[in-house]
Amino acid sequence: MTSAVRVQLGEDGADAERVDQLTGYLRSELIDRGVAEVKALPAGPAPPGSRGFDVATVGGLLVTLGQSAEGLRSVVAAVREWLSRGGRVKRTVRLEIDGDVLELSEATLTDQDKLVDLFVSRHSAS
């Protein structure tokens, strides 16, 4: 079982402040669901000569999972709920585990179910 998921959120027309706010909402939901750890996704190494502090990627979360597929399912369920609350505004979510990417945006609920099941099954080997 893979223990970390990179999550990247987006919303059409949203500025960095709005995306940061939305990311905070999703982070809170994940914590409420008992996900092991949720923190801002680091933007990468600091530029040469800069002071050492972590710069976060706007809209990015690094989610540490427990040792079961249920942890991943909980993350995906929270993400799908977040997508559905976008109303008429197009939202996108990109989930990545070890280079394997699942991107959800305007797929139908049936297609999302199939994609999610496939993604979870690939990352929940016993």
Backbone atoms as SQL, in Angstrom:
CREATE TABLE atoms (id INTEGER PRIMARY KEY, chain TEXT, resi INTEGER, resn TEXT, atom TEXT, x REAL, y REAL, z REAL);
INSERT INTO atoms VALUES
  (1, 'A', 1, 'MET', 'N', 0.855, -1.193, 0.000),
  (2, 'A', 1, 'MET', 'CA', 0.000, 0.000, 0.000),
  (3, 'A', 1, 'MET', 'C', 0.885, 1.235, 0.000),
  (4, 'A', 2, 'THR', 'N', 0.663, 2.138, -0.927),
  (5, 'A', 2, 'THR', 'CA', 1.395, 3.391, -0.993),
  (6, 'A', 2, 'THR', 'C', 0.900, 4.306, 0.107),
  (7, 'A', 3, 'SER', 'N', 1.805, 5.073, 0.698),
  (8, 'A', 3, 'SER', 'CA', 1.421, 5.838, 1.874),
  (9, 'A', 3, 'SER', 'C', 1.222, 7.329, 1.648),
  (10, 'A', 4, 'ALA', 'N', 1.427, 7.841, 0.427),
  (11, 'A', 4, 'ALA', 'CA', 1.258, 9.286, 0.225),
  (12, 'A', 4, 'ALA', 'C', 0.624, 9.577, -1.127),
  (13, 'A', 5, 'VAL', 'N', -0.236, 10.588, -1.131),
  (14, 'A', 5, 'VAL', 'CA', -0.917, 11.032, -2.351),
  (15, 'A', 5, 'VAL', 'C', -0.661, 12.524, -2.508),
  (16, 'A', 6, 'ARG', 'N', -0.262, 12.910, -3.714),
  (17, 'A', 6, 'ARG', 'CA', -0.134, 14.328, -4.044),
  (18, 'A', 6, 'ARG', 'C', -1.456, 14.761, -4.648),
  (19, 'A', 7, 'VAL', 'N', -2.043, 15.826, -4.120),
  (20, 'A', 7, 'VAL', 'CA', -3.329, 16.331, -4.585),
  (21, 'A', 7, 'VAL', 'C', -3.121, 17.755, -5.079),
  (22, 'A', 8, 'GLN', 'N', -3.603, 18.032, -6.287),
  (23, 'A', 8, 'GLN', 'CA', -3.516, 19.379, -6.850),
  (24, 'A', 8, 'GLN', 'C', -4.915, 19.818, -7.262),
  (25, 'A', 9, 'LEU', 'N', -5.376, 20.937, -6.715),
  (26, 'A', 9, 'LEU', 'CA', -6.720, 21.449, -6.968),
  (27, 'A', 9, 'LEU', 'C', -6.675, 22.635, -7.922),
  (28, 'A', 10, 'GLY', 'N', -7.746, 22.799, -8.667),
  (29, 'A', 10, 'GLY', 'CA', -7.874, 23.962, -9.526),
  (30, 'A', 10, 'GLY', 'C', -9.331, 24.335, -9.699),
  (31, 'A', 11, 'GLU', 'N', -9.561, 25.613, -9.989),
  (32, 'A', 11, 'GLU', 'CA', -10.909, 26.100, -10.262),
  (33, 'A', 11, 'GLU', 'C', -10.793, 27.172, -11.333),
  (34, 'A', 12, 'ASP', 'N', -11.591, 27.040, -12.408),
  (35, 'A', 12, 'ASP', 'CA', -11.547, 28.024, -13.495),
  (36, 'A', 12, 'ASP', 'C', -11.774, 29.433, -12.965),
  (37, 'A', 13, 'GLY', 'N', -10.913, 30.344, -13.381),
  (38, 'A', 13, 'GLY', 'CA', -11.063, 31.745, -13.034),
  (39, 'A', 13, 'GLY', 'C', -10.607, 32.119, -11.638),
  (40, 'A', 14, 'ALA', 'N', -10.151, 31.146, -10.855),
  (41, 'A', 14, 'ALA', 'CA', -9.753, 31.428, -9.474),
  (42, 'A', 14, 'ALA', 'C', -8.318, 31.957, -9.429),
  (43, 'A', 15, 'ASP', 'N', -8.115, 32.964, -8.583),
  (44, 'A', 15, 'ASP', 'CA', -6.756, 33.448, -8.364),
  (45, 'A', 15, 'ASP', 'C', -6.095, 32.582, -7.283),
  (46, 'A', 16, 'ALA', 'N', -4.816, 32.846, -7.026),
  (47, 'A', 16, 'ALA', 'CA', -4.061, 32.037, -6.068),
  (48, 'A', 16, 'ALA', 'C', -4.687, 32.070, -4.676),
  (49, 'A', 17, 'GLU', 'N', -5.209, 33.209, -4.278),
  (50, 'A', 17, 'GLU', 'CA', -5.824, 33.324, -2.950),
  (51, 'A', 17, 'GLU', 'C', -7.062, 32.433, -2.836),
  (52, 'A', 18, 'ARG', 'N', -7.883, 32.428, -3.865),
  (53, 'A', 18, 'ARG', 'CA', -9.095, 31.590, -3.874),
  (54, 'A', 18, 'ARG', 'C', -8.722, 30.106, -3.843),
  (55, 'A', 19, 'VAL', 'N', -7.754, 29.712, -4.662),
  (56, 'A', 19, 'VAL', 'CA', -7.326, 28.310, -4.690),
  (57, 'A', 19, 'VAL', 'C', -6.751, 27.902, -3.331),
  (58, 'A', 20, 'ASP', 'N', -6.000, 28.795, -2.714),
  (59, 'A', 20, 'ASP', 'CA', -5.445, 28.521, -1.384),
  (60, 'A', 20, 'ASP', 'C', -6.577, 28.321, -0.370),
  (61, 'A', 21, 'GLN', 'N', -7.615, 29.142, -0.457),
  (62, 'A', 21, 'GLN', 'CA', -8.770, 29.024, 0.437),
  (63, 'A', 21, 'GLN', 'C', -9.474, 27.677, 0.224),
  (64, 'A', 22, 'LEU', 'N', -9.696, 27.302, -1.012),
  (65, 'A', 22, 'LEU', 'CA', -10.341, 26.028, -1.324),
  (66, 'A', 22, 'LEU', 'C', -9.507, 24.850, -0.829),
  (67, 'A', 23, 'THR', 'N', -8.202, 24.969, -0.977),
  (68, 'A', 23, 'THR', 'CA', -7.293, 23.923, -0.515),
  (69, 'A', 23, 'THR', 'C', -7.396, 23.762, 1.001),
  (70, 'A', 24, 'GLY', 'N', -7.514, 24.879, 1.701),
  (71, 'A', 24, 'GLY', 'CA', -7.676, 24.838, 3.157),
  (72, 'A', 24, 'GLY', 'C', -8.952, 24.130, 3.569),
  (73, 'A', 25, 'TYR', 'N', -10.030, 24.359, 2.809),
  (74, 'A', 25, 'TYR', 'CA', -11.297, 23.677, 3.103),
  (75, 'A', 25, 'TYR', 'C', -11.150, 22.165, 2.934),
  (76, 'A', 26, 'LEU', 'N', -10.529, 21.747, 1.826),
  (77, 'A', 26, 'LEU', 'CA', -10.351, 20.318, 1.586),
  (78, 'A', 26, 'LEU', 'C', -9.434, 19.711, 2.641),
  (79, 'A', 27, 'ARG', 'N', -8.389, 20.429, 3.001),
  (80, 'A', 27, 'ARG', 'CA', -7.474, 19.935, 4.044),
  (81, 'A', 27, 'ARG', 'C', -8.234, 19.678, 5.339),
  (82, 'A', 28, 'SER', 'N', -9.086, 20.608, 5.733),
  (83, 'A', 28, 'SER', 'CA', -9.878, 20.442, 6.958),
  (84, 'A', 28, 'SER', 'C', -10.788, 19.222, 6.867),
  (85, 'A', 29, 'GLU', 'N', -11.413, 19.034, 5.707),
  (86, 'A', 29, 'GLU', 'CA', -12.290, 17.873, 5.522),
  (87, 'A', 29, 'GLU', 'C', -11.516, 16.565, 5.651),
  (88, 'A', 30, 'LEU', 'N', -10.331, 16.531, 5.075),
  (89, 'A', 30, 'LEU', 'CA', -9.519, 15.320, 5.152),
  (90, 'A', 30, 'LEU', 'C', -9.104, 15.025, 6.592),
  (91, 'A', 31, 'ILE', 'N', -8.736, 16.047, 7.313),
  (92, 'A', 31, 'ILE', 'CA', -8.366, 15.868, 8.724),
  (93, 'A', 31, 'ILE', 'C', -9.568, 15.366, 9.518),
  (94, 'A', 32, 'ASP', 'N', -10.745, 15.933, 9.251),
  (95, 'A', 32, 'ASP', 'CA', -11.968, 15.487, 9.928),
  (96, 'A', 32, 'ASP', 'C', -12.281, 14.023, 9.643),
  (97, 'A', 33, 'ARG', 'N', -11.857, 13.527, 8.486),
  (98, 'A', 33, 'ARG', 'CA', -12.091, 12.129, 8.121),
  (99, 'A', 33, 'ARG', 'C', -11.051, 11.188, 8.726),
  (100, 'A', 34, 'GLY', 'N', -10.102, 11.742, 9.449),
  (101, 'A', 34, 'GLY', 'CA', -9.110, 10.909, 10.115),
  (102, 'A', 34, 'GLY', 'C', -7.920, 10.515, 9.265),
  (103, 'A', 35, 'VAL', 'N', -7.685, 11.244, 8.163),
  (104, 'A', 35, 'VAL', 'CA', -6.505, 10.970, 7.347),
  (105, 'A', 35, 'VAL', 'C', -5.271, 11.224, 8.200),
  (106, 'A', 36, 'ALA', 'N', -4.279, 10.355, 8.082),
  (107, 'A', 36, 'ALA', 'CA', -3.107, 10.392, 8.943),
  (108, 'A', 36, 'ALA', 'C', -2.438, 11.770, 9.006),
  (109, 'A', 37, 'GLU', 'N', -2.149, 12.356, 7.847),
  (110, 'A', 37, 'GLU', 'CA', -1.486, 13.665, 7.829),
  (111, 'A', 37, 'GLU', 'C', -1.793, 14.365, 6.511),
  (112, 'A', 38, 'VAL', 'N', -2.056, 15.654, 6.586),
  (113, 'A', 38, 'VAL', 'CA', -2.320, 16.463, 5.397),
  (114, 'A', 38, 'VAL', 'C', -1.540, 17.756, 5.556),
  (115, 'A', 39, 'LYS', 'N', -0.640, 18.010, 4.611),
  (116, 'A', 39, 'LYS', 'CA', 0.119, 19.261, 4.677),
  (117, 'A', 39, 'LYS', 'C', 0.261, 19.859, 3.291),
  (118, 'A', 40, 'ALA', 'N', 0.665, 21.100, 3.255),
  (119, 'A', 40, 'ALA', 'CA', 0.848, 21.788, 1.975),
  (120, 'A', 40, 'ALA', 'C', 1.912, 21.062, 1.165),
  (121, 'A', 41, 'LEU', 'N', 1.686, 20.983, -0.126),
  (122, 'A', 41, 'LEU', 'CA', 2.623, 20.336, -1.026),
  (123, 'A', 41, 'LEU', 'C', 3.801, 21.272, -1.253),
  (124, 'A', 42, 'PRO', 'N', 5.014, 20.827, -0.916),
  (125, 'A', 42, 'PRO', 'CA', 6.179, 21.696, -1.115),
  (126, 'A', 42, 'PRO', 'C', 6.367, 22.017, -2.594),
  (127, 'A', 43, 'ALA', 'N', 6.808, 23.227, -2.869),
  (128, 'A', 43, 'ALA', 'CA', 7.003, 23.671, -4.247),
  (129, 'A', 43, 'ALA', 'C', 8.308, 23.153, -4.834),
  (130, 'A', 44, 'GLY', 'N', 9.165, 22.600, -4.009),
  (131, 'A', 44, 'GLY', 'CA', 10.444, 22.097, -4.488),
  (132, 'A', 44, 'GLY', 'C', 11.572, 22.813, -3.781),
  (133, 'A', 45, 'PRO', 'N', 12.788, 22.552, -4.211),
  (134, 'A', 45, 'PRO', 'CA', 13.931, 23.162, -3.541),
  (135, 'A', 45, 'PRO', 'C', 13.937, 24.686, -3.682),
  (136, 'A', 46, 'ALA', 'N', 14.428, 25.342, -2.648),
  (137, 'A', 46, 'ALA', 'CA', 14.531, 26.800, -2.673),
  (138, 'A', 46, 'ALA', 'C', 15.592, 27.213, -3.696),
  (139, 'A', 47, 'PRO', 'N', 15.405, 28.365, -4.314),
  (140, 'A', 47, 'PRO', 'CA', 16.402, 28.842, -5.278),
  (141, 'A', 47, 'PRO', 'C', 17.747, 29.063, -4.593),
  (142, 'A', 48, 'PRO', 'N', 18.846, 28.918, -5.344),
  (143, 'A', 48, 'PRO', 'CA', 20.172, 29.143, -4.767),
  (144, 'A', 48, 'PRO', 'C', 20.293, 30.536, -4.164),
  (145, 'A', 49, 'GLY', 'N', 20.877, 30.602, -2.987),
  (146, 'A', 49, 'GLY', 'CA', 21.085, 31.873, -2.319),
  (147, 'A', 49, 'GLY', 'C', 19.903, 32.350, -1.497),
  (148, 'A', 50, 'SER', 'N', 18.780, 31.655, -1.557),
  (149, 'A', 50, 'SER', 'CA', 17.619, 32.069, -0.772),
  (150, 'A', 50, 'SER', 'C', 17.665, 31.422, 0.601),
  (151, 'A', 51, 'ARG', 'N', 16.921, 31.991, 1.511),
  (152, 'A', 51, 'ARG', 'CA', 16.850, 31.418, 2.846),
  (153, 'A', 51, 'ARG', 'C', 16.030, 30.136, 2.800),
  (154, 'A', 52, 'GLY', 'N', 16.351, 29.207, 3.680),
  (155, 'A', 52, 'GLY', 'CA', 15.683, 27.914, 3.668),
  (156, 'A', 52, 'GLY', 'C', 14.343, 27.920, 4.367),
  (157, 'A', 53, 'PHE', 'N', 13.288, 28.073, 3.635),
  (158, 'A', 53, 'PHE', 'CA', 11.949, 27.887, 4.186),
  (159, 'A', 53, 'PHE', 'C', 11.117, 27.186, 3.120),
  (160, 'A', 54, 'ASP', 'N', 10.101, 26.470, 3.553),
  (161, 'A', 54, 'ASP', 'CA', 9.267, 25.721, 2.614),
  (162, 'A', 54, 'ASP', 'C', 8.254, 26.638, 1.946),
  (163, 'A', 55, 'VAL', 'N', 8.311, 26.684, 0.650),
  (164, 'A', 55, 'VAL', 'CA', 7.310, 27.391, -0.124),
  (165, 'A', 55, 'VAL', 'C', 6.324, 26.329, -0.601),
  (166, 'A', 56, 'ALA', 'N', 5.057, 26.587, -0.392),
  (167, 'A', 56, 'ALA', 'CA', 4.038, 25.609, -0.767),
  (168, 'A', 56, 'ALA', 'C', 3.522, 25.874, -2.173),
  (169, 'A', 57, 'THR', 'N', 3.150, 24.817, -2.856),
  (170, 'A', 57, 'THR', 'CA', 2.495, 24.927, -4.140),
  (171, 'A', 57, 'THR', 'C', 1.039, 25.294, -3.889),
  (172, 'A', 58, 'VAL', 'N', 0.586, 26.385, -4.492),
  (173, 'A', 58, 'VAL', 'CA', -0.797, 26.808, -4.290),
  (174, 'A', 58, 'VAL', 'C', -1.721, 25.727, -4.847),
  (175, 'A', 59, 'GLY', 'N', -2.668, 25.307, -4.033),
  (176, 'A', 59, 'GLY', 'CA', -3.615, 24.282, -4.444),
  (177, 'A', 59, 'GLY', 'C', -3.107, 22.875, -4.275),
  (178, 'A', 60, 'GLY', 'N', -1.947, 22.723, -3.657),
  (179, 'A', 60, 'GLY', 'CA', -1.357, 21.393, -3.524),
  (180, 'A', 60, 'GLY', 'C', -1.347, 20.886, -2.097),
  (181, 'A', 61, 'LEU', 'N', -1.650, 19.599, -1.950),
  (182, 'A', 61, 'LEU', 'CA', -1.603, 18.941, -0.650),
  (183, 'A', 61, 'LEU', 'C', -0.817, 17.645, -0.778),
  (184, 'A', 62, 'LEU', 'N', -0.089, 17.306, 0.276),
  (185, 'A', 62, 'LEU', 'CA', 0.560, 16.011, 0.383),
  (186, 'A', 62, 'LEU', 'C', -0.169, 15.279, 1.490),
  (187, 'A', 63, 'VAL', 'N', -0.844, 14.193, 1.128),
  (188, 'A', 63, 'VAL', 'CA', -1.702, 13.463, 2.050),
  (189, 'A', 63, 'VAL', 'C', -1.039, 12.139, 2.394),
  (190, 'A', 64, 'THR', 'N', -0.751, 11.942, 3.673),
  (191, 'A', 64, 'THR', 'CA', -0.188, 10.688, 4.138),
  (192, 'A', 64, 'THR', 'C', -1.325, 9.786, 4.577),
  (193, 'A', 65, 'LEU', 'N', -1.337, 8.579, 4.018),
  (194, 'A', 65, 'LEU', 'CA', -2.424, 7.640, 4.268),
  (195, 'A', 65, 'LEU', 'C', -2.040, 6.631, 5.339),
  (196, 'A', 66, 'GLY', 'N', -3.037, 5.975, 5.864),
  (197, 'A', 66, 'GLY', 'CA', -2.801, 4.829, 6.729),
  (198, 'A', 66, 'GLY', 'C', -2.395, 3.647, 5.860),
  (199, 'A', 67, 'GLN', 'N', -2.411, 2.474, 6.416),
  (200, 'A', 67, 'GLN', 'CA', -1.966, 1.290, 5.692),
  (201, 'A', 67, 'GLN', 'C', -3.101, 0.484, 5.076),
  (202, 'A', 68, 'SER', 'N', -4.195, 1.125, 4.716),
  (203, 'A', 68, 'SER', 'CA', -5.297, 0.388, 4.094),
  (204, 'A', 68, 'SER', 'C', -5.835, 1.162, 2.901),
  (205, 'A', 69, 'ALA', 'N', -6.542, 0.437, 2.052),
  (206, 'A', 69, 'ALA', 'CA', -7.181, 1.074, 0.895),
  (207, 'A', 69, 'ALA', 'C', -8.249, 2.049, 1.357),
  (208, 'A', 70, 'GLU', 'N', -8.789, 1.868, 2.546),
  (209, 'A', 70, 'GLU', 'CA', -9.835, 2.763, 3.037),
  (210, 'A', 70, 'GLU', 'C', -9.318, 4.190, 3.202),
  (211, 'A', 71, 'GLY', 'N', -8.062, 4.354, 3.555),
  (212, 'A', 71, 'GLY', 'CA', -7.480, 5.694, 3.646),
  (213, 'A', 71, 'GLY', 'C', -7.517, 6.394, 2.300),
  (214, 'A', 72, 'LEU', 'N', -7.144, 5.684, 1.255),
  (215, 'A', 72, 'LEU', 'CA', -7.179, 6.243, -0.094),
  (216, 'A', 72, 'LEU', 'C', -8.620, 6.501, -0.520),
  (217, 'A', 73, 'ARG', 'N', -9.520, 5.572, -0.242),
  (218, 'A', 73, 'ARG', 'CA', -10.932, 5.768, -0.584),
  (219, 'A', 73, 'ARG', 'C', -11.503, 7.002, 0.121),
  (220, 'A', 74, 'SER', 'N', -11.098, 7.235, 1.361),
  (221, 'A', 74, 'SER', 'CA', -11.568, 8.393, 2.109),
  (222, 'A', 74, 'SER', 'C', -11.096, 9.692, 1.456),
  (223, 'A', 75, 'VAL', 'N', -9.850, 9.709, 1.014),
  (224, 'A', 75, 'VAL', 'CA', -9.313, 10.887, 0.326),
  (225, 'A', 75, 'VAL', 'C', -10.084, 11.127, -0.963),
  (226, 'A', 76, 'VAL', 'N', -10.281, 10.083, -1.744),
  (227, 'A', 76, 'VAL', 'CA', -10.982, 10.224, -3.021),
  (228, 'A', 76, 'VAL', 'C', -12.432, 10.667, -2.795),
  (229, 'A', 77, 'ALA', 'N', -13.087, 10.142, -1.775),
  (230, 'A', 77, 'ALA', 'CA', -14.473, 10.546, -1.487),
  (231, 'A', 77, 'ALA', 'C', -14.539, 12.031, -1.146),
  (232, 'A', 78, 'ALA', 'N', -13.611, 12.512, -0.335),
  (233, 'A', 78, 'ALA', 'CA', -13.585, 13.934, 0.031),
  (234, 'A', 78, 'ALA', 'C', -13.341, 14.799, -1.202),
  (235, 'A', 79, 'VAL', 'N', -12.446, 14.360, -2.064),
  (236, 'A', 79, 'VAL', 'CA', -12.131, 15.096, -3.288),
  (237, 'A', 79, 'VAL', 'C', -13.357, 15.154, -4.206),
  (238, 'A', 80, 'ARG', 'N', -14.058, 14.046, -4.348),
  (239, 'A', 80, 'ARG', 'CA', -15.245, 14.031, -5.208),
  (240, 'A', 80, 'ARG', 'C', -16.346, 14.932, -4.652),
  (241, 'A', 81, 'GLU', 'N', -16.497, 14.949, -3.342),
  (242, 'A', 81, 'GLU', 'CA', -17.478, 15.853, -2.738),
  (243, 'A', 81, 'GLU', 'C', -17.091, 17.299, -3.008),
  (244, 'A', 82, 'TRP', 'N', -15.804, 17.613, -2.879),
  (245, 'A', 82, 'TRP', 'CA', -15.311, 18.962, -3.151),
  (246, 'A', 82, 'TRP', 'C', -15.625, 19.343, -4.599),
  (247, 'A', 83, 'LEU', 'N', -15.376, 18.417, -5.526),
  (248, 'A', 83, 'LEU', 'CA', -15.677, 18.688, -6.940),
  (249, 'A', 83, 'LEU', 'C', -17.154, 18.995, -7.144),
  (250, 'A', 84, 'SER', 'N', -18.012, 18.240, -6.497),
  (251, 'A', 84, 'SER', 'CA', -19.453, 18.396, -6.703),
  (252, 'A', 84, 'SER', 'C', -19.983, 19.715, -6.154),
  (253, 'A', 85, 'ARG', 'N', -19.300, 20.303, -5.203),
  (254, 'A', 85, 'ARG', 'CA', -19.743, 21.569, -4.633),
  (255, 'A', 85, 'ARG', 'C', -19.351, 22.776, -5.484),
  (256, 'A', 86, 'GLY', 'N', -18.683, 22.537, -6.590),
  (257, 'A', 86, 'GLY', 'CA', -18.264, 23.635, -7.452),
  (258, 'A', 86, 'GLY', 'C', -19.412, 24.282, -8.201),
  (259, 'A', 87, 'GLY', 'N', -20.551, 23.623, -8.216),
  (260, 'A', 87, 'GLY', 'CA', -21.688, 24.175, -8.954),
  (261, 'A', 87, 'GLY', 'C', -21.374, 24.261, -10.429),
  (262, 'A', 88, 'ARG', 'N', -21.582, 25.429, -10.992),
  (263, 'A', 88, 'ARG', 'CA', -21.333, 25.610, -12.427),
  (264, 'A', 88, 'ARG', 'C', -19.887, 25.972, -12.740),
  (265, 'A', 89, 'VAL', 'N', -19.092, 26.182, -11.704),
  (266, 'A', 89, 'VAL', 'CA', -17.679, 26.519, -11.910),
  (267, 'A', 89, 'VAL', 'C', -16.898, 25.224, -12.127),
  (268, 'A', 90, 'LYS', 'N', -16.103, 25.179, -13.182),
  (269, 'A', 90, 'LYS', 'CA', -15.315, 23.981, -13.468),
  (270, 'A', 90, 'LYS', 'C', -14.169, 23.867, -12.469),
  (271, 'A', 91, 'ARG', 'N', -14.141, 22.736, -11.779),
  (272, 'A', 91, 'ARG', 'CA', -13.053, 22.418, -10.862),
  (273, 'A', 91, 'ARG', 'C', -12.327, 21.178, -11.362),
  (274, 'A', 92, 'THR', 'N', -11.049, 21.114, -11.063),
  (275, 'A', 92, 'THR', 'CA', -10.262, 19.935, -11.402),
  (276, 'A', 92, 'THR', 'C', -9.465, 19.498, -10.183),
  (277, 'A', 93, 'VAL', 'N', -9.240, 18.200, -10.127),
  (278, 'A', 93, 'VAL', 'CA', -8.406, 17.629, -9.081),
  (279, 'A', 93, 'VAL', 'C', -7.504, 16.602, -9.731),
  (280, 'A', 94, 'ARG', 'N', -6.238, 16.669, -9.361),
  (281, 'A', 94, 'ARG', 'CA', -5.245, 15.722, -9.861),
  (282, 'A', 94, 'ARG', 'C', -4.678, 14.994, -8.657),
  (283, 'A', 95, 'LEU', 'N', -4.796, 13.670, -8.657),
  (284, 'A', 95, 'LEU', 'CA', -4.231, 12.833, -7.601),
  (285, 'A', 95, 'LEU', 'C', -3.064, 12.061, -8.194),
  (286, 'A', 96, 'GLU', 'N', -1.963, 11.992, -7.466),
  (287, 'A', 96, 'GLU', 'CA', -0.799, 11.274, -7.980),
  (288, 'A', 96, 'GLU', 'C', -0.184, 10.420, -6.886),
  (289, 'A', 97, 'ILE', 'N', 0.067, 9.166, -7.236),
  (290, 'A', 97, 'ILE', 'CA', 0.764, 8.233, -6.355),
  (291, 'A', 97, 'ILE', 'C', 1.861, 7.585, -7.183),
  (292, 'A', 98, 'ASP', 'N', 3.089, 7.789, -6.793),
  (293, 'A', 98, 'ASP', 'CA', 4.238, 7.162, -7.467),
  (294, 'A', 98, 'ASP', 'C', 4.183, 7.301, -8.989),
  (295, 'A', 99, 'GLY', 'N', 3.828, 8.479, -9.477),
  (296, 'A', 99, 'GLY', 'CA', 3.795, 8.726, -10.909),
  (297, 'A', 99, 'GLY', 'C', 2.502, 8.321, -11.600),
  (298, 'A', 100, 'ASP', 'N', 1.625, 7.614, -10.911),
  (299, 'A', 100, 'ASP', 'CA', 0.323, 7.228, -11.464),
  (300, 'A', 100, 'ASP', 'C', -0.657, 8.362, -11.160),
  (301, 'A', 101, 'VAL', 'N', -1.309, 8.887, -12.178),
  (302, 'A', 101, 'VAL', 'CA', -2.142, 10.076, -12.033),
  (303, 'A', 101, 'VAL', 'C', -3.607, 9.763, -12.327),
  (304, 'A', 102, 'LEU', 'N', -4.465, 10.299, -11.481),
  (305, 'A', 102, 'LEU', 'CA', -5.914, 10.291, -11.707),
  (306, 'A', 102, 'LEU', 'C', -6.348, 11.742, -11.712),
  (307, 'A', 103, 'GLU', 'N', -6.943, 12.179, -12.826),
  (308, 'A', 103, 'GLU', 'CA', -7.439, 13.550, -12.894),
  (309, 'A', 103, 'GLU', 'C', -8.948, 13.509, -13.073),
  (310, 'A', 104, 'LEU', 'N', -9.647, 14.205, -12.185),
  (311, 'A', 104, 'LEU', 'CA', -11.101, 14.265, -12.232),
  (312, 'A', 104, 'LEU', 'C', -11.520, 15.707, -12.469),
  (313, 'A', 105, 'SER', 'N', -12.454, 15.890, -13.364),
  (314, 'A', 105, 'SER', 'CA', -13.008, 17.232, -13.573),
  (315, 'A', 105, 'SER', 'C', -14.452, 17.097, -14.009),
  (316, 'A', 106, 'GLU', 'N', -14.673, 17.007, -15.297),
  (317, 'A', 106, 'GLU', 'CA', -16.039, 17.006, -15.804),
  (318, 'A', 106, 'GLU', 'C', -16.552, 15.611, -16.162),
  (319, 'A', 107, 'ALA', 'N', -15.910, 14.575, -15.673),
  (320, 'A', 107, 'ALA', 'CA', -16.374, 13.218, -15.949),
  (321, 'A', 107, 'ALA', 'C', -17.723, 12.995, -15.262),
  (322, 'A', 108, 'THR', 'N', -18.542, 12.158, -15.864),
  (323, 'A', 108, 'THR', 'CA', -19.820, 11.824, -15.240),
  (324, 'A', 108, 'THR', 'C', -19.550, 11.045, -13.952),
  (325, 'A', 109, 'LEU', 'N', -20.540, 10.971, -13.092),
  (326, 'A', 109, 'LEU', 'CA', -20.382, 10.224, -11.845),
  (327, 'A', 109, 'LEU', 'C', -20.069, 8.756, -12.121),
  (328, 'A', 110, 'THR', 'N', -20.684, 8.184, -13.136),
  (329, 'A', 110, 'THR', 'CA', -20.426, 6.792, -13.495),
  (330, 'A', 110, 'THR', 'C', -18.970, 6.613, -13.931),
  (331, 'A', 111, 'ASP', 'N', -18.491, 7.521, -14.776),
  (332, 'A', 111, 'ASP', 'CA', -17.096, 7.450, -15.218),
  (333, 'A', 111, 'ASP', 'C', -16.142, 7.679, -14.053),
  (334, 'A', 112, 'GLN', 'N', -16.482, 8.617, -13.159),
  (335, 'A', 112, 'GLN', 'CA', -15.648, 8.842, -11.981),
  (336, 'A', 112, 'GLN', 'C', -15.563, 7.573, -11.132),
  (337, 'A', 113, 'ASP', 'N', -16.704, 6.893, -10.941),
  (338, 'A', 113, 'ASP', 'CA', -16.713, 5.653, -10.168),
  (339, 'A', 113, 'ASP', 'C', -15.735, 4.636, -10.751),
  (340, 'A', 114, 'LYS', 'N', -15.789, 4.457, -12.068),
  (341, 'A', 114, 'LYS', 'CA', -14.910, 3.493, -12.727),
  (342, 'A', 114, 'LYS', 'C', -13.442, 3.887, -12.581),
  (343, 'A', 115, 'LEU', 'N', -13.149, 5.150, -12.825),
  (344, 'A', 115, 'LEU', 'CA', -11.768, 5.629, -12.724),
  (345, 'A', 115, 'LEU', 'C', -11.226, 5.499, -11.298),
  (346, 'A', 116, 'VAL', 'N', -12.047, 5.864, -10.335),
  (347, 'A', 116, 'VAL', 'CA', -11.636, 5.794, -8.929),
  (348, 'A', 116, 'VAL', 'C', -11.389, 4.348, -8.520),
  (349, 'A', 117, 'ASP', 'N', -12.302, 3.453, -8.887),
  (350, 'A', 117, 'ASP', 'CA', -12.130, 2.038, -8.535),
  (351, 'A', 117, 'ASP', 'C', -10.831, 1.483, -9.108),
  (352, 'A', 118, 'LEU', 'N', -10.545, 1.812, -10.343),
  (353, 'A', 118, 'LEU', 'CA', -9.321, 1.350, -10.983),
  (354, 'A', 118, 'LEU', 'C', -8.080, 1.917, -10.281),
  (355, 'A', 119, 'PHE', 'N', -8.099, 3.202, -9.995),
  (356, 'A', 119, 'PHE', 'CA', -6.975, 3.871, -9.326),
  (357, 'A', 119, 'PHE', 'C', -6.741, 3.271, -7.932),
  (358, 'A', 120, 'VAL', 'N', -7.796, 3.111, -7.173),
  (359, 'A', 120, 'VAL', 'CA', -7.667, 2.557, -5.815),
  (360, 'A', 120, 'VAL', 'C', -7.161, 1.116, -5.877),
  (361, 'A', 121, 'SER', 'N', -7.690, 0.327, -6.800),
  (362, 'A', 121, 'SER', 'CA', -7.260, -1.077, -6.878),
  (363, 'A', 121, 'SER', 'C', -5.780, -1.199, -7.226),
  (364, 'A', 122, 'ARG', 'N', -5.266, -0.282, -8.038),
  (365, 'A', 122, 'ARG', 'CA', -3.833, -0.318, -8.394),
  (366, 'A', 122, 'ARG', 'C', -2.944, -0.001, -7.199),
  (367, 'A', 123, 'HIS', 'N', -3.491, 0.702, -6.209),
  (368, 'A', 123, 'HIS', 'CA', -2.660, 1.154, -5.091),
  (369, 'A', 123, 'HIS', 'C', -3.056, 0.525, -3.768),
  (370, 'A', 124, 'SER', 'N', -3.787, -0.569, -3.821),
  (371, 'A', 124, 'SER', 'CA', -4.170, -1.216, -2.572),
  (372, 'A', 124, 'SER', 'C', -3.796, -2.681, -2.553),
  (373, 'A', 125, 'ALA', 'N', -2.682, -3.004, -3.214),
  (374, 'A', 125, 'ALA', 'CA', -2.207, -4.389, -3.206),
  (375, 'A', 125, 'ALA', 'C', -1.860, -4.818, -1.791),
  (376, 'A', 126, 'SER', 'N', -2.207, -6.026, -1.461),
  (377, 'A', 126, 'SER', 'CA', -1.945, -6.542, -0.110),
  (378, 'A', 126, 'SER', 'C', -0.485, -6.843, 0.074);
